Amino acid sequence: MTVTTSSITGAWLGLSPDIRSRAEEIAGNNRPVAWPEVLLLVGTAIAGERERCAAYHDDLAAQQAASAKEKAGHDAKDRHAAMCIQHQRHAAAIRRGDETEREAME
């Protein structure tokens, strides 16, 4: 007898054990889920990922700002300052949820 798994089960089992454990803690008991609850779960996941990505750019911006202070040459300082500003803009765009995010997900 061949046992097959659904794509959802396969994707679930493909997640790391710590993520599955945390998801089970959040989801609670196995019960029917209302549509607003599904939307809340998905929305919460998107918001968490958006903040994680924005925080990454915040860290890069801080590193570039620190590098700009340490550099001796005017050109090097300008390059690092420009990169700092670029990372700050990326972080702000991620937090706003610009249309570019929607295009990447579709």
ChimeraX attribute file (.defattr): number of C-alpha atoms within 10 A of each C-alpha:
attribute: neighborCount
match mode: 1-to-1
recipient: residues
	/A:1	3
	/A:2	3
	/A:3	4
	/A:4	8
	/A:5	9
	/A:6	8
	/A:7	9
	/A:8	9
	/A:9	10
	/A:10	11
	/A:11	10
	/A:12	13
	/A:13	12
	/A:14	10
	/A:15	11
	/A:16	9
	/A:17	11
	/A:18	9
	/A:19	11
	/A:20	14
	/A:21	12
	/A:22	10
	/A:23	12
	/A:24	12
	/A:25	10
	/A:26	10
	/A:27	13
	/A:28	8
	/A:29	8
	/A:30	7
	/A:31	7
	/A:32	6
	/A:33	9
	/A:34	8
	/A:35	9
	/A:36	9
	/A:37	11
	/A:38	11
	/A:39	11
	/A:40	11
	/A:41	15
	/A:42	12
	/A:43	12
	/A:44	12
	/A:45	12
	/A:46	13
	/A:47	15
	/A:48	12
	/A:49	14
	/A:50	19
	/A:51	15
	/A:52	15
	/A:53	15
	/A:54	22
	/A:55	17
	/A:56	15
	/A:57	21
	/A:58	19
	/A:59	15
	/A:60	18
	/A:61	24
	/A:62	16
	/A:63	14
	/A:64	22
	/A:65	18
	/A:66	15
	/A:67	17
	/A:68	22
	/A:69	12
	/A:70	12
	/A:71	13
	/A:72	10
	/A:73	9
	/A:74	9
	/A:75	11
	/A:76	15
	/A:77	19
	/A:78	13
	/A:79	14
	/A:80	21
	/A:81	19
	/A:82	16
	/A:83	18
	/A:84	24
	/A:85	16
	/A:86	16
	/A:87	21
	/A:88	20
	/A:89	16
	/A:90	18
	/A:91	24
	/A:92	16
	/A:93	16
	/A:94	22
	/A:95	17
	/A:96	12
	/A:97	14
	/A:98	11
	/A:99	10
	/A:100	10
	/A:101	13
	/A:102	9
	/A:103	8
	/A:104	7
	/A:105	6
	/A:106	5
